Amino acid sequence: MQKHELKRKTKNKKTVLVGRGGKRGKTCGRGGKGQTARAGHKIRPEMRDLIKKLPKLRGYAFKSFQSDYAIVNVGDLDKTFSNGETVNPKSLVERGVFKIKLGKNPIVKILAGGEISKKVIVLNCKISKEARTKIEKAGGEIK
């Protein structure tokens, strides 16, 4: 073996220079001309743009203590209850007018939709002015 026949154990690694002809060809995997072909070009992700457009939420958001009313019309009371019966949240749940929320009877508000002809006793319910007058005209009581 002579000096000129010696070979290295590992070959030199060559870094591939992009954009100078060779293996990759014309545009070297960078697409067309212009901004997209230049160095340092970064396209913003679409999701980031959507997030930036949303308004910032400021302050501590807490769940409201006041629950929504379960709304019942006077006409519904006329259909479900008979003369002299008491109307309260518990009786309305038993009759299937609405369901229990989070293990509690919801706050009931009676509105003046429809007509009532039966004498009904209303307990523990919030009532609109018009509904109050309709129930009292029919001979009902509000406690």
C-alpha positions in Angstrom: 0.0 0.0 0.0 1.3 3.4 -0.9 0.5 6.9 0.3 -1.8 7.8 -2.6 -3.9 4.6 -2.1 -4.9 5.6 1.5 -8.7 6.3 2.1 -10.5 7.8 5.0 -12.7 5.7 7.3 -15.6 8.2 7.0 -16.3 10.4 4.0 -16.7 14.2 4.2 -20.3 15.5 4.6 -21.1 18.0 1.9 -23.8 20.6 2.7 -26.1 21.1 -0.3 -26.3 24.7 -1.4 -29.8 25.5 -2.6 -30.4 27.7 -5.6 -27.1 27.1 -7.4 -28.1 24.5 -10.0 -27.4 20.9 -9.2 -29.8 18.3 -7.9 -32.8 20.5 -7.0 -33.1 22.4 -10.3 -34.5 25.8 -11.3 -36.5 27.1 -8.2 -34.9 24.7 -5.8 -38.1 23.7 -4.1 -39.1 27.3 -3.2 -41.9 27.6 -5.7 -42.2 30.8 -7.8 -40.8 34.3 -7.7 -41.2 37.1 -5.3 -41.7 37.2 -1.5 -42.2 33.4 -1.2 -38.9 32.6 -2.8 -36.8 34.9 -0.5 -34.9 34.0 2.6 -36.5 34.9 5.9 -40.0 34.7 4.6 -42.4 33.4 7.2 -46.2 33.0 6.6 -48.4 33.5 9.6 -50.6 30.5 10.5 -54.3 31.0 9.8 -55.4 30.0 13.3 -53.2 32.8 14.8 -54.9 35.4 12.6 -58.3 34.2 13.8 -57.2 34.4 17.5 -55.9 37.9 17.0 -59.2 39.1 15.6 -61.1 37.9 18.7 -61.5 40.5 21.4 -59.6 40.0 24.7 -61.7 39.0 27.6 -61.0 41.2 30.6 -61.7 40.6 34.2 -62.8 37.6 36.1 -65.9 36.0 34.6 -68.1 34.1 37.1 -71.2 32.1 36.7 -74.2 34.2 37.6 -75.9 33.3 40.9 -79.4 34.1 39.5 -80.9 31.3 37.5 -83.2 31.7 34.6 -87.0 31.8 35.2 -89.2 28.9 34.2 -91.9 30.7 32.3 -95.5 29.5 32.5 -98.5 31.2 30.9 -101.9 31.7 32.5 -103.4 29.6 29.7 -101.2 26.7 30.7 -102.4 26.9 34.3 -106.0 26.7 33.0 -105.2 23.5 31.1 -103.2 21.7 33.8 -105.0 22.6 37.0 -108.6 22.3 38.2 -110.7 24.6 40.5 -109.3 25.3 43.9 -105.9 23.7 43.4 -102.6 25.3 44.5 -100.0 26.3 42.0 -96.4 26.3 43.2 -93.1 25.2 41.6 -93.3 21.7 43.1 -96.8 21.1 41.7 -95.8 22.4 38.3 -92.9 19.9 38.2 -95.2 17.0 39.3 -97.6 17.9 36.4 -94.7 17.9 33.9 -95.0 21.5 32.9 -91.1 21.8 33.2 -88.2 19.8 34.7 -86.1 20.2 37.8 -82.7 21.9 37.1 -79.6 21.0 39.0 -81.7 19.2 41.7 -83.7 22.3 42.6 -87.1 23.6 41.6 -86.5 26.6 39.3 -87.9 30.1 40.0 -91.3 30.3 38.3 -92.7 33.3 36.6 -96.3 33.4 35.5 -97.0 35.5 32.4 -100.4 36.6 31.0 -100.5 34.5 27.8 -103.9 32.9 27.2 -107.0 33.1 29.4 -107.9 31.5 32.7 -111.4 30.6 34.0 -110.6 28.5 37.1 -110.0 29.6 40.7 -106.4 28.8 41.4 -104.2 29.6 44.5 -100.7 30.7 43.5 -97.8 30.3 45.9 -94.1 31.0 45.7 -94.2 32.3 42.1 -93.3 35.6 40.5 -96.2 37.0 38.6 -96.5 39.8 36.0 -99.1 42.6 36.5 -101.4 41.4 33.7 -101.3 37.8 34.9 -102.1 38.9 38.5 -105.2 40.8 37.2 -106.4 37.8 35.1 -106.1 35.3 38.0 -107.9 37.7 40.4 -110.7 38.3 37.9 -111.2 34.5 37.6 -111.5 34.4 41.5 -108.1 33.0 42.2 -105.7 34.0 45.1 -102.1 35.0 45.1 -100.0 34.5 48.3 
